[in-house]
């Protein structure tokens, strides 16, 4: 396995999600980055990554991420992350619960010249937020 891609994914999660270093987006993603989520293709590049991170960090405090690289082939890496944080603000229509949340994201990342160019992502965060709101 090419540890440089795994190291890049771990470093991206630490810098961007945990530390909130939005200036580092260009160190990890191509300018024309695309993410495919729930039947939508989002072509927002660096601005899209920054926008999502701002929204996530406003809604969740004390974010922590654990990255597990599952498999690597050619220019792609399949991996999962476990994210935790305290839900202190609105997130995509879900009001703050004040609860500690733990969720998993499954991703496949395609690299181009050492940067993440495209990702396919699935998350169980919405399910966790629904459950927390009902209980």
N, C-alpha and C positions, 0 to 999 in steps of 0.2 A: 504494500500500500504506500502511496506517495504521501509521506507525512506532511509535506508542505501544504497540501490542500486541507488536510485535517487541522493543521496548526492555524491556517488562515481562517477556517470556520470558527475555531475556538477563540482566536484573537478578535474576530469581528463581533462575536457575541459578548465578549468581555468588554471591549471598548464601546460598542454602540448600545447594547441593552443594559448592561450592568453599570457602566461608568457614564453613559449618556453623552459620549464625545461625538457630537454630530459633525464636527469638522473632519472626522476620520472616515466618513462614508466613502470618499473617493479612493481611499486605500484598499477598499474591499470590493467595491461594486463598479462595473462599467457605467459610463454615463447614460447608456441606453438600456439599462437593466429592466427586465420584464419579470413580473411574478404572475403565476397562474394560480388562482384560488377560487374554489367553489364555482366553477364554470365561468369565471371572469378572467380576462387577461388585462393586467394593469401595466401600462407602458409609461410610467411616470419617472423612470430613472432615479437619479439621486434625490430629487425633490420628493418623490413618492416614499423612498426609504426614510428620509428625514421626517416627513409628515407622519408616517406610521409610528416612528420612534417617539416623537413628541407626544402623540396621542397615548401611546402605551405608558410612557413615563409619567404623564399627568395623572393617569388613572391608577397606577400601581406604584407603591413605594417599596423600597428595599428589594428591588429585583435581583434575583439570582438565577443563573443559567448553568445547567449541566449538559454538555454536548457529548453524544455518543455517535461516532462514525460507524455506520453499518457495513457499507461496501463502496468500493471505488472502481470505476471502469472508464477507460479513455478519459474524456473530459468532464465526467460527472461523478458526484459523490452523493450517495443516499445516506441520510443521517437523521437522528432525532434529537430533540432537546427537551429537557424538562425545565420549565420555568416556574418560579415561585415569586410571590410578592403580595403585599397587602393592598386590597382593593379600596382605595381612598377617594376615587373620583369617577365620574361618568366615563363609560367606555362603550362606544358604539350603541348608545341607547340604553345601556344597563347602568342604573344608578349605583353609586358606591354602596357596598355592603359592610365595609369595615373588617371584612374577614380575610384571613390569609388564604390565598388561592394557589393551587398547584395544577399546572396543565402541561400537556405534551403537544409538540408540533412535530410532524413528520415532513421532511423536506428532501427533495432531490435538487441539487445545485449543479448547474452547468458553468464551467469555467472557460474563460477566453483570456489568453495572455496573463494568467495568474489572478484574474479578477472574476468575481461572480457576475455572470452575464444574464442568467435566467434561472428561475426557481419555480418548482411546483410544490405547493404547500397545503397541508391539511392540519387543522388544529382542533382540539376538543375544548378550547377556551369558552366558546359560546355555551356549550353544554354545561360546563362547570358554573358559569355565571347564572344560567337558568336554575340550576339545582340550588345554588346559594340563595337566590332570591325567593325560592319557594319554601326553603326550610328555615 
